[in-house]
Amino acid sequence: MREQQYQQVCYRTEQRDEAVVLKNLKTGEKGVSFGCTHAGETVQVRLENGELDSWERRECSEISN
């Protein structure tokens, strides 16, 4: 995702307590955001199977409703 999209996802996740649905473009996995690491430009996600992971900004995309 682009820098601006990343900032929007992080804002919605951290300031509005929204769980944003994301897809990992490399693996095809889906997950919901629960935090961001701005220094490394990563998004922390909870995968569909309940596991936690961290994805780089460039390797994920928001899934729109």
DOZARO-13211 format. One record per residue (C-alpha): z, y negated, x. Coordinates in steps of 0.25 Angstrom, whole numbers, padded with zeros to 4 digits, always signed. Layout:
BEGIN
ZYX ...
This chain:
BEGIN
+0000+0000+0000 -0002-0014+0004 +0009-0023+0009 +0010-0031-0004 +0011-0018-0012 +0021-0013-0003 +0030-0026-0005 +0028-0025-0020 +0032-0010-0020 +0045-0013-0011 +0048-0025-0020 +0047-0017-0033 +0055-0006-0027 +0066-0013-0020 +0068-0026-0029 +0064-0020-0042 +0069-0006-0041 +0056-0001-0045 +0051+0013-0041 +0036+0011-0037 +0028+0024-0037 +0020+0026-0024 +0010+0036-0019 +0009+0040-0004 -0006+0038+0000 -0005+0048+0011 +0003+0060+0004 +0000+0057-0011 +0015+0057-0014 +0021+0048-0024 +0035+0042-0024 +0043+0030-0029 +0048+0019-0021 +0062+0016-0018 +0062+0007-0006 +0054+0000+0005 +0056-0001+0020 +0049-0014+0023 +0049-0013+0038 +0041+0000+0038 +0034-0003+0025 +0038+0009+0018 +0042+0013+0004 +0053+0023+0001 +0048+0032-0010 +0054+0044-0018 +0044+0055-0019 +0041+0062-0032 +0049+0074-0027 +0061+0065-0024 +0060+0064-0009 +0061+0051-0002 +0050+0046+0007 +0045+0033+0014 +0030+0029+0013 +0023+0018+0022 +0017+0007+0014 +0003+0010+0018 +0004+0025+0013 +0008+0022-0001 +0003+0016-0014 +0010+0012-0027 +0006+0020-0039 +0003+0012-0051 +0007+0016-0065 
